Amino acid sequence: MRRVLNIVFLVALMALLGACARNEFSMEFSLPPDAGSSFRVAYHASNSKGGLVVETVAALSDGKGVLKCITRYPTVVFVSASPGSQPLAVYASKGDRIKISGDSRDPLSWNVEGNELNEAWTRWRHDNTATLQKRDPAEINAAVARYVEANPDSQLSTLLLATSFSRRVDEPLYARLRGMLRGKALDRRLLDACSQCDNIHSLPQAPARISSLRLHTIASGARLLHADSVRASILYFWITGAEGRAIFIDSLKALSAAYPDSSARNIADISLDPDSLNWASPLKYDSLRHTVRAWMPRGTADPRLMRMGVARVPFLIVTDSCGRQAYRGDDISKATAAFRSLMRGANPSKK
């Protein structure tokens, strides 16, 4: 059965890409025998009519092997040695003969040749090996920022933002760096290839102010939340099974107890679950009171959330009395600190 499925997939892929032998690139491996016998390879194969995500395996014998890959348009290829390991990112166009070589098992030390972009990428990786090995997103972001600021017209800047930069850690810095790109760094096919790695295709817009937000609530069925008529608002977006929900809820409870006057602030947890039962069920047991318990069933596809810049869960937004976003991200400690700072002078409860 599995063989039949593989054949069907291959036929579909060949039909999509025109079955032309020239719509391919090769990856040649020359690594130490103990580097591994197989590597997972994933990339997006595309033509003008669409594309498919391809996952395959590069089989090596004594560290040597060749893998043929099909695509018409450029793509970013991810080579993984094992689950959870840092993948090696490679840029490939049809006709490229990508050569991956090294004398250790560490992909960060490998050399990637076959086009000028991969060679420049290899030099950057080698120059920043110590930082990359730490796997600290903030330090890696800083290394990417240094390169982008010095090379705003480099195609490598685009690739680094798409593959190495953590938007979750510093979205404002990402927006600033993305806005600096110019010239060859904005080549359409390069952006298309990177769009499969991250949302880099379009220039990020500043998140909208939140003056008011109409919500479906558990208490009254509907409520218009006004963020521009209170000192501060904190909005927590979640779905069933979202990581760390108990910690987020406990922090909101603490804020509700510290600032009991609901006319001076907004504290809201907003479910993005499409199913109302998934939204309502946890509310019976978390004992969060004197806050707004709300539901937006369209989730991150809701145009209002798109304008607000909510693209993932869990996510927090803190706004000031003008509806401006003072904090956005998933760090509950930073969010509550921003909320308390805005509420300063509001006579918190002594309880």
C-alpha positions, 0 to 999 in steps of 0.5 A: 500500500505504501509503495502505491501511495509513493507512486501516486505522489510521484506521478502527481509531482511530475504532473505538477512540474511538467515532468521535465528533467531540467526542472530539478537540482541535485544535492551531493553529500561528502561527509564523514562515514559516522555523520549518519546514513540518512538525512531528512530533506524537506522543500517546496516544489513549485511551478506557475500552477502551484506547488507541493511540500516534498519530504524525502530522505537522502541515503548515504553510504560511507558519508557519500550520496546524491539526491535528485530533487524536482522543482521549477522555481527556486526553493529553500531546502531543509536538511535534518540529521535527526528529529529536534536537531537544527536543520541545515537550510540550503537555497536551490534553483533548477539546474543547481548542483548543490555540494554539501561537505564537511569533516564533522557531524555538525551541520553548522560546520559544513560547507555548501557550494553550488551557487554564490548565495549558498557560499555566502550563507556558509561563510555567515554560518561559520562566522557565527557558529558559536552563537548558533550553537548556543541556540539562544534566539535573542543572540541569533536575532542580533547576529542576523540584524548585524548582517541585514543592517550592513547588507540591506540589498543582499539576498542572504539578508532575506534568507536569514530573516526567513530561516534564522530570525525569531519573530516570536522573540522580537517582532518589532525588530523583524519589522524594522529589518524587513523594511530595510530590504531593497534591490536584489533582496526583494527579488520576487522569486526569492521572496516566493521561496522564502514565503514557505519558511516564514511570512516574509513576502509582504512588508509587515504593517504596524499593528492597528490600534484597538479602540474597541472590539466587539466580542461574543461573551459567555455572560451576555452573548455580546459585548463591545470592549472599549480599550480607549476609555480605560487606563489599560487593557490586557487581552489573552488569546488562546485555544484549547490545549494551548501551552501554559494556559494555567500560568496565563490564567493565574496571572490574569487572576492576580491582575483582577485581584490587584485592580478590582475596579473593572471600569478602569481596566479591561482584562479579557481572555479570548478563545479562538477555538472554532467550537464553542464547546471547546471555548466554554468547557475550561471556563467552568473550572479556572475560576477567573472572575470579574473579567471578560470571557470572550470568543472569536470563532474565526480565529487568526483568520478574523480580519480584526485580528489580522489588523491587530497582528495576532497570528498565533496562540498563545498571544497577549496584547496590552494597550494604553488608554488610546488603544495603542499596543504597548506590549505584544507577544507571548511572555506573560511576565512582560505583559503583566509588567506593561499592564501594571505600569500603565495602571500605575496610580490607579489605587490597586487593591491592598488585599 
